[in-house]
Amino acid sequence: MDTEVIALSEVQDYAGALHRGDVQAVAMPLDETPFFDQTDLVIAALSNRSAPGYSLLVRRESYDPSQVLKIRKGGIIYTDSLLFTALLKEIRPDTECSMTELGSDLKPDAFCVPENKVYALTETADFEKIVLNPFEFPPRAGSGVMAIVCMRDDMETRRQLREVHQGDISVCTNVERSIVKGNEKYREYTGAYCERDSNGYYHACAVFASDTGIHRARASSSTHAGLAAELANKIYG
């Protein structure tokens, strides 16, 4: 595609940029992308998926192989997610989880961050890295995938974007996003992950951290049809 890339600041209104014609398409993380039903915006393409889950980076001086998750007793864990705060506290109630912004005076014993954000931490050689299985620690729906958004009636841009759209990825992320879609108010407390194996079977899981506890569900099927509804019913009740 013949394109020019423009960096939009975090505070810049991407929808306004599209409506004004400043840009024809905007790329953003799918796990942060709204549901555009009955609007004039649409997700026209998805990227390949990379690093969908979270990792723990444990400081060497705080690393304790005798403990669950290898973090010393009473350690402080930085996390950027309300969901992962709940998941980590369930497993390690002795630890303290903080969502204080990176770069503050806080010096946590471990960082729990999306795998694709590990690069943002400096001096990673001073840490032991523990990759969290996305089936045990489901990330936000659509994690690890970039969505390309454009105007719904911009058929030329949509035609061009079809050439780069990853259809196989969209089948799995559609399952994940469909779990959350009917319960969007719980989006920050819900994780979902789906993948297709080499035999064509779909394996999906979901987790919801509510006031009454952690609700988990997992299912496998030869078809993706009905997977989202099954998991949503189990975790939301």
C-alpha positions as CSV (number, residue, x, y, z in Angstrom):
1,M,0.0,0.0,0.0
2,D,1.2,3.5,-0.8
3,T,0.9,5.2,2.6
4,E,2.2,8.1,4.7
5,V,2.4,7.4,8.4
6,I,1.4,10.2,10.9
7,A,1.8,9.8,14.6
8,L,-1.2,10.9,16.6
9,S,-0.7,12.0,20.2
10,E,-2.5,10.0,22.9
11,V,-4.7,13.0,23.5
12,Q,-5.5,13.6,19.9
13,D,-9.0,12.6,18.8
14,Y,-8.6,9.8,16.3
15,A,-12.2,9.9,15.4
16,G,-12.0,13.6,14.7
17,A,-8.9,13.0,12.5
18,L,-10.8,10.4,10.5
19,H,-14.0,12.6,10.2
20,R,-11.9,15.6,9.1
21,G,-10.0,13.6,6.5
22,D,-6.7,14.3,8.2
23,V,-6.0,10.6,7.9
24,Q,-7.8,7.7,6.1
25,A,-7.0,5.0,8.7
26,V,-5.9,4.8,12.3
27,A,-4.0,1.8,13.8
28,M,-4.6,1.1,17.5
29,P,-4.3,-1.9,19.9
30,L,-7.4,-4.0,19.4
31,D,-7.8,-4.5,23.2
32,E,-8.3,-0.7,23.5
33,T,-10.5,-0.4,20.4
34,P,-14.2,0.4,21.0
35,F,-17.1,-1.6,19.5
36,F,-18.2,0.3,16.5
37,D,-21.6,-1.2,15.9
38,Q,-24.0,1.3,14.3
39,T,-21.4,4.1,14.0
40,D,-19.7,5.6,11.0
41,L,-16.4,4.0,12.0
42,V,-15.4,0.4,11.3
43,I,-12.5,-2.0,12.0
44,A,-11.3,-2.6,8.4
45,A,-8.3,-4.9,9.1
46,L,-6.4,-6.7,11.8
47,S,-2.7,-7.4,12.1
48,N,-1.0,-10.6,12.9
49,R,-0.9,-11.5,16.6
50,S,2.3,-11.1,18.6
51,A,2.9,-11.7,22.3
52,P,-0.7,-11.8,23.5
53,G,-0.1,-12.4,27.1
54,Y,1.6,-10.8,30.1
55,S,5.0,-11.4,31.6
56,L,6.4,-10.9,35.1
57,L,9.8,-9.2,35.4
58,V,11.1,-10.0,38.9
59,R,14.1,-8.1,40.2
60,R,17.0,-10.5,40.9
61,E,17.3,-9.4,44.5
62,S,13.5,-10.1,44.9
63,Y,13.6,-13.4,43.1
64,D,12.6,-16.4,45.3
65,P,12.2,-19.7,43.5
66,S,10.5,-21.2,46.6
67,Q,7.5,-18.9,46.2
68,V,4.6,-19.0,43.7
69,L,5.5,-16.7,40.8
70,K,9.0,-16.5,42.2
71,I,8.5,-13.2,44.0
72,R,9.7,-12.7,47.6
73,K,7.2,-12.7,50.4
74,G,5.5,-9.4,50.9
75,G,6.8,-8.1,47.6
76,I,5.4,-5.1,45.6
77,I,4.1,-5.8,42.1
78,Y,3.5,-3.1,39.5
79,T,0.6,-3.9,37.2
80,D,-1.2,-1.8,34.6
81,S,-4.4,-3.8,34.8
82,L,-7.3,-4.0,37.3
83,L,-7.9,-7.6,36.2
84,F,-4.3,-8.6,36.8
85,T,-4.3,-6.9,40.1
86,A,-7.1,-9.2,41.2
87,L,-5.5,-12.3,39.7
88,L,-2.2,-11.7,41.3
89,K,-3.7,-11.0,44.7
90,E,-5.7,-14.2,44.5
91,I,-2.5,-16.2,44.0
92,R,-0.3,-14.2,46.2
93,P,-2.4,-12.4,48.8
94,D,0.8,-11.6,50.8
95,T,2.0,-9.2,48.0
96,E,1.0,-5.6,47.4
97,C,-0.1,-4.6,43.9
98,S,0.3,-1.1,42.7
99,M,-0.9,0.7,39.5
100,T,1.4,3.7,40.1
101,E,2.7,4.9,36.7
102,L,6.1,3.6,35.6
103,G,8.8,6.1,36.1
104,S,7.6,7.2,39.5
105,D,9.7,6.9,42.7
106,L,8.1,3.4,43.3
107,K,10.6,0.6,43.0
108,P,8.5,-2.6,42.9
109,D,9.9,-6.1,43.3
110,A,8.3,-7.1,40.0
111,F,6.5,-5.7,37.0
112,C,3.5,-7.5,35.5
113,V,3.1,-6.0,32.0
114,P,1.9,-7.0,28.6
115,E,4.7,-8.9,26.8
116,N,4.8,-6.3,24.0
117,K,5.5,-3.6,26.6
118,V,8.5,-5.3,28.2
119,Y,10.8,-3.3,26.0
120,A,9.7,-0.1,27.7
121,L,11.5,-1.2,30.9
122,T,15.2,-0.4,31.1
123,E,17.9,-2.6,32.4
124,T,15.9,-5.8,31.9
125,A,19.1,-7.7,32.5
126,D,18.6,-7.0,36.2
127,F,15.3,-9.0,36.1
128,E,14.2,-12.6,35.8
129,K,11.5,-13.0,33.2
130,I,8.5,-15.2,33.8
131,V,6.0,-15.5,30.9
132,L,2.5,-16.0,32.1
133,N,0.4,-18.6,30.1
134,P,-2.5,-16.7,28.5
135,F,-4.8,-19.6,29.3
136,E,-4.0,-19.3,33.0
137,F,-3.8,-15.5,32.9
138,P,-6.1,-14.4,30.1
139,P,-5.3,-10.8,28.9
140,R,-7.8,-8.3,27.6
141,A,-9.8,-9.4,24.6
142,G,-7.8,-8.8,21.4
143,S,-4.4,-8.4,23.2
144,G,-1.4,-8.5,20.9
145,V,-3.3,-7.5,17.7
146,M,-3.4,-4.1,16.0
147,A,-6.8,-2.9,14.6
148,I,-6.9,-0.5,11.6
149,V,-10.0,1.7,11.8
150,C,-11.4,3.8,9.0
151,M,-14.7,5.4,8.0
152,R,-17.4,2.9,7.2
153,D,-18.3,4.6,3.9
154,D,-14.7,4.9,2.7
155,M,-14.9,1.9,0.4
156,E,-11.6,2.5,-1.3
157,T,-9.6,2.5,1.9
158,R,-11.5,-0.6,3.1
159,R,-10.7,-2.4,-0.2
160,Q,-7.0,-1.7,0.2
161,L,-7.0,-2.8,3.8
162,R,-8.6,-6.1,2.9
163,E,-5.2,-7.0,1.3
164,V,-3.5,-6.9,4.7
165,H,-6.3,-8.2,6.9
166,Q,-5.5,-11.4,8.9
167,G,-8.8,-13.3,8.7
168,D,-7.6,-16.3,10.8
169,I,-6.7,-13.9,13.6
170,S,-10.0,-12.1,13.4
171,V,-11.9,-15.4,14.0
172,C,-10.2,-15.8,17.3
173,T,-10.4,-12.2,18.4
174,N,-14.0,-12.1,17.5
175,V,-14.6,-14.8,20.0
176,E,-12.7,-12.9,22.6
177,R,-14.4,-9.5,22.0
178,S,-17.9,-11.1,21.7
179,I,-17.4,-12.4,25.3
180,V,-17.0,-8.8,26.5
181,K,-19.3,-7.1,24.1
182,G,-22.5,-7.7,26.0
183,N,-20.9,-6.8,29.3
184,E,-18.8,-3.9,28.3
185,K,-19.1,-2.2,31.7
186,Y,-16.9,-5.1,33.0
187,R,-14.3,-4.8,30.3
188,E,-11.5,-3.7,32.7
189,Y,-12.2,-6.7,34.8
190,T,-12.4,-9.3,32.1
191,G,-9.8,-11.3,30.3
192,A,-10.3,-13.6,27.2
193,Y,-8.1,-15.6,25.0
194,C,-8.8,-17.9,22.0
195,E,-6.5,-19.8,19.7
196,R,-6.8,-22.4,16.9
197,D,-4.6,-25.5,17.0
198,S,-3.0,-27.3,14.0
199,N,-6.0,-29.7,13.8
200,G,-8.5,-26.8,13.5
201,Y,-9.9,-27.0,17.0
202,Y,-10.6,-23.8,18.9
203,H,-9.5,-23.4,22.5
204,A,-10.8,-20.4,24.5
205,C,-10.9,-19.2,28.0
206,A,-12.2,-16.3,29.9
207,V,-11.9,-14.8,33.4
208,F,-14.0,-12.1,35.3
209,A,-12.9,-10.5,38.5
210,S,-16.0,-9.5,40.4
211,D,-16.8,-8.3,43.9
212,T,-17.6,-11.9,44.8
213,G,-14.4,-13.5,43.5
214,I,-12.6,-14.7,40.3
215,H,-14.9,-16.5,37.8
216,R,-13.2,-18.6,35.2
217,A,-14.3,-20.7,32.2
218,R,-12.6,-22.7,29.5
219,A,-13.9,-24.5,26.4
220,S,-12.7,-26.3,23.3
221,S,-14.7,-27.0,20.1
222,S,-14.3,-27.9,16.5
223,T,-16.1,-24.7,15.7
224,H,-16.0,-21.1,17.0
225,A,-19.8,-20.8,16.8
226,G,-21.3,-20.5,20.3
227,L,-17.9,-20.4,22.1
228,A,-18.3,-16.7,23.2
229,A,-21.8,-17.1,24.5
230,E,-20.9,-20.3,26.4
231,L,-17.9,-18.6,28.1
232,A,-19.8,-15.4,28.8
233,N,-22.7,-17.3,30.5
234,K,-20.2,-19.1,32.7
235,I,-18.2,-16.1,33.9
236,Y,-20.9,-13.5,34.2
237,G,-23.7,-15.8,35.3
